Structures are given as structure tokens and as C-alpha cells.
Amino acid sequence: MASESPDANPSAFARPTPTAGDANRTVIRFRGTRGSIPSPGPATVRYGGNTSCVEIRFGDTLLILDAGTGIRALGAELTEVGDPVRATVLLTHFHWDHVQGLPFFHPMHLASSLLHIVGPADRDEYVEQRLARQMEPIFFPVPFHGVRAECRFTAWREGPLDVDGVAVRVFPVRHPSRTVGYRIETPSASICYVPDNELAGGRYEVPSDWRRRFEAFLAGADVLIHDTMYTADEYERHEGWGHSTTQQALDLAAAAGVKRLVGFHHAPERSDDDLDRLRRTLGPPTGSPDDPTPSDFSFSYAAEGDELHFG
């Protein structure tokens, strides 16, 4: 049964099914990399057609970043292990492509599961209400009150979070509707996740020094997973839609001194071959003379099933 959290501390529900391996190792697995709408088919086999979902494991802690359609296969794997599922789900916002997989996340329907779901909202109950809305009978056959897992809901308003000893910082970004990015710090890795963010153009209610503060939020991260939905030509037709180009993200990564940029939230019409061609034609990031792009900087587009290991 769902319940509300009285505070903003997810640590009570942050112990997932343990996995074998080094307790200090951080593992990132890309479960869904597509933006806007699922786009399965032969043209997207390599980079994937599922919408936003990233799994992060550190020791016994399981974090799930967004709950797009990529969360369904993750849930099936967790259930197959047979142990009770303990996880924290960090939602960047409530647009469909970031929550539409949650009703199909099998651990939600098991009484043995303990889930903590965090999202940007003014009150804890608003997180639950927004997720329940997509499971109303007119949209989905199983009502939200039929969920069997024990769920807690926390509305992020301000300040950092502590997830079972893992520090999580939150930063409001430029996207229609209230949207945030996350920075996750483990002893072996610093990971920034910003899947929907318009770096230039559009009109948003952000402070005048937003860009400077955002770069400071990202500074020195081991990996930045960032919105690269549009090409430069496409962006001219979609300014104000809340997304960035790959070149804009590369320039941001250089300015923030991150070690690795992973392009994310691929346009639904973008084929595997299209992404390969884009990768070959990209210019270098433009670091400042005082803070040039580090020689060990790397860039790739996120591919469903890929893993990154740290520690």
C-alpha cells in the first residue's frame, strides 16, 4: 500500500537486492535512452527505443533515475532474482516519457517491495497524486490503490538528499514544468543526470546567474548524462521546447570540467545510423583558455544496455 513520507530522507527505503561484487564499485546501467515517446524497431536496436531510465548501484544501494519504459525490463530482472526489492526512484519531472513505465514496474505489484519515490513538487502527496493520475481507470486497467508494494513519496523542495549514505544534490533546470537534475556522489564516482534541459533560448523563471551556478553544480563530475536531443538545425525549429543540442552539451561539459559526457534523450526519429553520423561530424568542445577541455575527456551517446563502472 502507498504511504506518504513525513520528511525528505529516503534512506529508510534505499536498500535494494544485494548484488555480488566490490562494495565500493559504482555501476551505471542505461535502461532507456530515448526521449518523448518509445521508438522500438530495427532502426533503433543499438541505441535503444525505451524512454528515460538509468540504474545506479553502489554496494547495496539501488537508485533508479526516472521511470520511463526502460524501467519495465529492470523490474523483471529484479523480480527474477527472488529477493525483496529495495530501491529509491528519483524522478526529474512528471512528463510521460519519465513516468510511463512505472505502472509496468513489477516490484510495484509485490507486497515484499519497499520503494521510495522522490520528485520535484511542493508537497509529498503531490508526488503520489501525479503518479496515480496515469493509472486512473480511463488510462490503465489497474488502479493505483491496487499497488501492493510499500511506497513512500517525497517531494523535493530544496536542499540535498541522503540516500543510504549516498549524497544526492538537486538543481532546478530549464524545461517546461518543474524539472530538476541530480548529482549523485559515491566514494568512487560523481554522476550528474540532466536528461531534459534547454541550455540556450526559451524563457524560464531562473536566476540571472543560473548558468554559472549550474556549471558549479556539475563541476569536475566523472560523468555527465545530459540532454542532446536536437541537431543545430532542429533546435532552430524547436526553441522553447526544453531541450539542447549535442554541441551545446559538449560546450557545457568543457566549461564544467567534467570527465565524460554521455548524450541522452535521443529524438524518437533518430536512428542508430543517424547517431553514428552525428558522432562523426561533431566539433570539439570549446573550453575556455584558462580551463581547457581535459585531455582525458570522452563523449558517447547513451546506448540501452551499456554499463559504466567506477572504483
N, C-alpha and C positions, 0 to 999 in steps of 0.2 A: 504494500500500500504506500502511496505517496505521502510525504510529510514535508513540512517546511522547516528550514534551518533558522535558528534564532540568531545566528551570527555569521560572520564571513570567514570561518575557519573550516576548510574542507578536510582537515587532517583525520577526522574520525572515520571518514569513509574513503580513505585513499590507499588501502592495502589490497592490491589485486592478487590474482592467482600467481604464486611464485613461479619464476622461470629459472632454468639452470643457467649457470654462467657466473662470470665475475660480478660480485656485488657492487663494484664501483663502475661498471660499464654502463654507459648510456647508449640506448639504441633507438633510432628513429625509423619508423616504417611508414611508407606512404601508402595509404589505403584508398584514397580518392584524390585526384589532382585536377579534376575538371571544374569549370565554373558554369553557373547559371542553370544548366539542365544536363542530366546524364546524356552521354553521346556514345553508346556502345556500337560496335560494328567493326568490320575488317580494317577500316582506315584508322582506328584508334587503339589497336591491340597493344602496341608497345608502351605508349604513354598513359593509356587507360581512359575509360569513359565514365567512371564513377565520380560523383561530386565530393566536395571537400571533406577529408578526414585524414588525420595524421595520428599515429600511435607513438607514444614515447614511453620507454621503460627505463627505470633506474632502480636497481635492486628489486624490491618487492612493490615498488610504486608504479602504477599504470595511469598515465594521463592520456586522454583522448581529446584531440583538438578538433572541434566541430563534429557534427553528426550528419553529414551528407550521406549519400547512398553507399559510400565506401565503408561505413560502419557495419553494414549487414554481414559481410564476409568475416570481419573481425569478430563480431558476436558469435557467429557459427563456430569459429575456431576456439574461442574462449569456452563455449559450452561443451565442445567436444573433449576438452581436457578433463572435464568432470568435476573440477573443484569449484567451490563458490567464487563468484566473480566479485572483486572489489575494484572499483575504478572511479576516477574523477573525470567528468566531461567538462571541458572548458569551451564554451560557445563564444565566438567572436560577435555574433549578432543572430537575428532570427529570420533572415531571408530563407526561402525554401531550400535552396541548394546547400544550406548549412545545418538544416534540422530534419530534412525529409527522410533520412534513413533511420531516425530514432524509433519510430513505431515497428521497424523490422529488425531491431537490435534484440536478438533472442534473450540475452540476460535480463532485459526489462520484464520478461514474462515468466521469470523464475523467482520463487519466493526466497531462494537462497542468496540472491544477488543483493549487494549493497552498493548503491550508486549515488554519487554526489554530482549534481549538475549546477554549474555556475554560468551566469550570463549577465550582460550589461542591462540593468533595469533599476528602477527607483525603489522597488520593494521586492522581497523574496517571493511573495506569492505571484508576482507578475511573471516570473520565470516559468513557474508551473502553468499558469493560465495560458501563456503564449504557446507552450508546447502542447497543452491539452487541446487547443483550438483545432490543430490539424488532425486530431483524432475524433472530432465530432462525427456523429453517425452519417451526416451528409457527405463526408470526405473519406471515412475509414470505418471498416466493419467492427473493430474492437474499440470500445470507448476507453478513454484514459483512466477512468476509475477502475477499469479491469486490470490494470498493470499490477503484477504480483510482486515485483521487486520492491525492496525498501529504498525509497528515493528521498534525498534531501535536496532542497533547492536554495541557492544563494544568489542574491542579486549583487553584482559588483557595483559599488558606487564610487569608492576611492580607496587608495592605499594598496599595499601589497597583500598577497595571499601566502599562506604557508600550507603546502600540500605534503604532509607526512615528511617534513624536513626539507622538502624541495622548495626553494624560494621562487615565487611566481609574481612578476611585476606586470602591471596592466597599463596600457596607454591608449587614449581615445584617438581614432584615426579619421581620415576624411572619406566618408562613404555615406550615402543616403541611409537614414535611420541610425540609431545609436550603435556604433560599431567600435570594437577595440582590437588591439594587437596584444600579444602576450610575449613576455620574456621569461624563459624557464632556466634557472641556474641549478645545475647539479655540480658535485665536486669535479666531474670530468668533462662538462660541456656547458656552454651558454647557447641557448637556442631561441631565436626570435621568430615568431609566427604572425605574419600580417597578410592574410590572403586577399583582403578586399581593401584597397586604399588608393585614392587618387592623389598622386604626388604633385600634379600641376593642373591648374584650371579648376573649373567648378567653383561653387560658392558654398562654403561650410562655416559653421559657427565654431571657429577655433581661434586660439590666441594669436596675436601678431607674430610671436616668436615660436609658433608651432614647429616649423621645420627645424630650427636649432634644437629644440627640446626633443624632437623625435630622433634626430641623429644621435643625441646624447643617450637616449634610451637604447639605441641599437649598438652603441659604440663597442668595438672590439669583439663582437659576438663570433663564436665559432661558426655558426651557420645562421643565415637569414633566409627564411622561406617567405617570399614576397610576391604579391600580385604582379603578373606580367601578361595580362590578358590581351592587350592590343598591340598592333603594329603602329608605327607613327601615322600612317595614312588612316587607319581605322580610328585612331584617337581623335582626329580632327572631326569625325562624324559623330563621336560619342562623348564629347567633353561634357562633364557633369553627371555621367553615369556611374562614377565612383571607382574607376579602375585606371591602371597605369600601363605604360609600355615597358618592354624589356630594357630599352636604353635608359629610361628614367630610373628603373630599379638598379641597373648597373652603376649609374652615377651616384645614387644614394648609397649603395654598398661601399663605393670608394670613399665617399665623404665620411661615412661612419667607421671606416676601417674594419669592416667585417672580413672574415677569412674565406667564407664561402657563401655564394648566393645561389639559391635554388628557385627558379622561376615556377610559378604556381598559378592555379585558377585559369587553366587554358581555355580559350574560347571554344564553345561546343563545335564550331565548324572547322577547327584547326586539326588537320590530320597529322599522323606521325611524320609523314614526309614533309609537311609544312613546317613542323617544329624543327626538324633536322636542317631544312634550308635556312630558317631564321637563325639558328645557332651558327651556321657557317658565315652569315653575312653581317653579324653584329660587329660594331666598332668597340674599341676598348673603353672601359670606364674612365671618366675624367676626374681623377683625383686632383686635389689642389697641389701646387708646387711645394707647400710646406708639409703636406700629408699625402704623398703619392700612394697609389694603389700598391699594396704589398706584393712582393714577387711571388708569394705562395697563394695568392688569391685564385679561386676557381669558380666557375659558373657552370650550371647544368639546368636543364628543365626537369622538373619532378616527373618521375615515371611510376605508375602504380606498381607496387611490389618491391621497389627499390628500398634499400636499407643504408643508413649511415651509422657507423659505430665510433664511439669515443671512449677512451680510457682503457 
